[in-house]
Amino acid sequence: MGKITTVGIDLAKNVFSVHAVDERGAVLLRKTVSRARLLPLITQWPACLIGMEACLGHITKRGDPYLRTLLILGARSALQVAARRSDKLSRWAMALKERRGYHRAVVALAAKNARIIWAILAGGSQYRSA
């Protein structure tokens, strides 16, 4: 087995997908681990680049259903106009729509907007587009 240089982790609530490659891009490890076993697994490896990605297309059904509906409707509207815009969020939404489809892109955009709103409210700051 070659030396692991890059690790990708798909984050979920309890189960994580871990993918590790060497410097040539050859897959060395493809494993599904529980939350409790993730840290012991990572600490066994030498220093490497670790990238984490949240699972796309999930909004929990906890919380206020009316607010969730508003987030989905806002994301649908934002996705409709994203094709005519060139900001970073619109480009991300359009690329996601091409990769994953319209409905998953809407839900992912709604989840992203919810995280942005929470960060603004929690930090007491204003929205800064990148």
Order of alpha helices (4+ residues) and beta strands (2+ residues): beta-beta-beta-alpha-beta-alpha-alpha-alpha
